[in-house]
Amino acid sequence: MEEQKLRELFHRLSVHDKIAQTIQLNGDLFVESGVMNTGPAKDLGFQKEPNFYEIGSIYNVNDHQKLYQIQKDVLENSSHKIPLLFMSDIVYGFRTIFPMPLAQAGSYDFDLIQQAAEISAKESYLNGIHVVFSPMLDLVRDPRWGRVMESPGEDVYTSKEFAKRVVTGYQGEKADYLQENHVAACIKHFAAYGAPEGGREYQQVELSNQKLFNEYLQPYEAAVEANCELVMTAFNLLNGVPSTGNKWLNREILRERFGFNGVLVSDYAAVQELVSHGFAKDEQDAAKKALEAGVDFDMMTAVYANALPELAKDRAFAELLDEAVWRILILKNKLGLFEQPFRGLTEPNTGEVLTDEAKEVATKLVEKSCVLLKNETALPLKKTKDQRIAVIGPYAESHFTLGFWASVSGRSSDVLTLKAGLLEQFGQDQLLFSRGFNLYEDYSSFGPLKAGFEQLNGPIEDEEFLLEQSLEQAKKADVILLTIGENFLESGEGASKTNLRLPEKQIRLIKKLAELKKPIVGLLYTGRPLVLTEVESYFDSLLLVWFPGVMGGRGICNLLVGEASPSARLTMTFPRSEGQIPIYSAQTSTGRPLGENAHSERFVSKYIDETNEPLFSFGSGKSYADFEGTWQGVEEKTDGIHCCYEIVNQSEREAWVTPQIYLLNHPAEIVRPMKRLIATQHLLLAAKERKVVTFTLSKEEFTYFDNEGARHLTSGNYTLQLDLLGIKNNQTFHLVKGE
Ligand code: GLC
């Protein structure tokens, strides 16, 4: 619609109509959407029930026929015929569920990550979705927090690249921007929700401004630079002010400093929660503060509906309301909803999902997201006919490998299980399956989903029987393939943990199997880093598969037999113990770094009961191939820092590899991390292939911010470290500040 026409429509709206546009509810109001409620179910408390056909948006209805009917009802029953905006928690796939983001990011194949986002967008578009609530870009350095699974991880560079590529994959670029097969991206949760005190869900966040500017805000800013159309506020306090009512954060930083001019949607009931935070004295005050902070949509409460009629009598608030509603109408117009209210739903539309191409991309992303943490001799598995494999653990036949957030639109029945993947590689007689232990203590917590869950997952069995049965199977085998880890409900929202060790029954099984003196290959299913210190030594090989999505079985087995070589690198540190948390790669040195201090053994930065080192550090990841890399040169030129290195595949097999380039710390007015990732390349090298890699870093990569948000660059000597699967090469160069 021409902007002039949109203005005319806008001016026809009453205050009541405008307030209705700021309301977002989940789909249950209109239809039994049957999806997981993503927050505390409650009475909404509308003082004067709005005409629900006049509200601005609904979310988490993912059925294209239901959405068609809802939009049809809206157009027939609303006075201004303003189409509803359909949003949804499509975080890592619609029906083709990809590996969870903490896994995907570790592939460092940003082209493939973007391709996966394009597929998610197309499937969402063809099922009537206009906006997806992702990518989640909260930097995470505390694995006690359950939502680390939906983040790209602890690292700024990785998260920024992930942000740019996923937003672009969803929205498209230039010609096809927001057109057919594309959806608008709503990044979340602004800001720094991933740093709750104690790793406890919804807890307060305390970060210095320099930490915010140099690290935690960077991924969101990268998404804004990639034109994300929406931002979702966070539940948490940030330095004493709730993000959802934070004018400094949402207006000065997001809109003025970053230049965001899209729509700001609150998280679930976060406007109302300004009262429980102790920030607003009542809901009227909460509405006032949220609107002043620039929140356009009030998700899942009646606070705006109840409070704005009175507030809008004041001219200043009437203008703030106009601002919010205008942004909402602009977004609907950008999506073409006025001309195509049934966008993506027009016949003939089968709501096409899970195409062969989509499954192929998902399989590739599984292969590139699983991290080979350890491998002595067992992998790749031999495929000789006499090879007998004891496949032990509940994940072999489990369909519940999608992770917490996939259940809004994904279906466990779509999963190609590990067992199915193994049967593509081995004869039935070579595989000796046993459950090993129950992954769920009971199914009562599944409520209405209990029956379906139990039907798909099998009954709870006696633990002693399961243990003995597995040991019997293992005795007949040459190699043991053992699946361990969390169940999918142990991570995601509302799943903070203080104990990150495996359950005792899994540890007992591992130790009993180890007594058989056969090689044990561990497959670790988890939504977060776990503490594996007590069991790591019992494994010959350990492959971290995270929650791998619908094609997990095939992708994992392609790795197990060597059709693909593992190339993923850890996106989040695995601690040796919870006591080390927060522990992450880009930490500062301290004035008394361990090992570099003449003072004494005591007065240095260390623990007396634990090492400073993690069990598996950020960037860890082995391959079936061996590589060597040497710098050829690093030099400052007018257009940036020109870098060149040579890499050689020393093995007899082709393999993907992700060399990582770290910037080591250097003198600065704000102390910089000992090392921080600054660049990566994702390369395929044939057997014995030698490749020269060149790339240019902008000087901006070497800058940093002070607590006032001013950017600095210091002339001096800088060192870049080329890290190839843990083998490091340094190259120092001189950088002159210049203009
Ligand atoms: C949830 C989550 C958010 C999600 C929203 C809508 O509480 O915090 O990530 O998008 O509510 O389901």
Residues whose N, C-alpha, C, O or C-beta is under 5 A from the ligand:
A	BS01	GLC	T38 G39 D89 F133 D267 Y268
